């Protein structure tokens, strides 16, 4: 006789078992436990700090100012 889908090994979790393990809540409330979140957070903070500390990324390498580009004459 073929096995039935109603056997205990095919039953879904639920009923009394579901009451033992309450849902963990939505992902956005528990994502701060993820390693990926903290790695992304560190890179974003580093990028923002770099942007602010370099005055809108306007710093030029070296101490000498750039010479202006001469205008084209007609």
N, C-alpha and C positions, 0 to 999 in steps of 0.2 A: 504494500500500500504506500503511495507517495506521501511524503511528509507534508503537513498542512502548514499554512502561513500563520495559523493560530497557536502553534506550539510556543512554549515559553522562550525558546532560544531566538525566536523571530519577533518577539514583542518589543515595542518601542519603550523607551524609558518614560515614565510618567506615573500618574497615580500617587501612591504613598511615597515612592522614591523621589518624585519631583519636589515634594514638601521638605525632604531632607536637605536639598541643595537649592536655596533660593537663587533667583537670577542675579547676576553680578552687576546689572545695570548697563546702560548704554556705553559703547566703546569710548566716546569722547570724554566720559567722566573717569575712565580708568586708564586712558592711554599714557598718562605720565609714568606708568610703571614699565613702559617699553624702552628698551635700549635705543631703538631707532629714534624715538622722540627726543631723547637727551642728546644724541649725536647731532641731530638736525638743529636742536636748540642752541648748542654750542657754536655750530657753524654760522647760524643766523646772527647770534650775538656778536661773534667776531667780525662779521661783515658790517654790521651796524656801527660797531665801535670804530672800525677802520674808516668808514665813511665819515663819521662825525669828527674824529681826531685829525683827519687829513684835510679838513675844511672843504668838503664836497669833492674829494679826490683831486684837489687843485694843486697839491704840492708837486714841485718838479725836482727831479734828481739834480744834485749839485748846487753850488752856491751862486753861480753866475746866471743872471737873467737871460732869457732868450732874446735874440735880436729880432726886431720886427721884420716882417716880410715886406720887401719893397713893393709898392704899387706898380702896376703896369702903366707905362706911359703910352699915349696914343700915337 
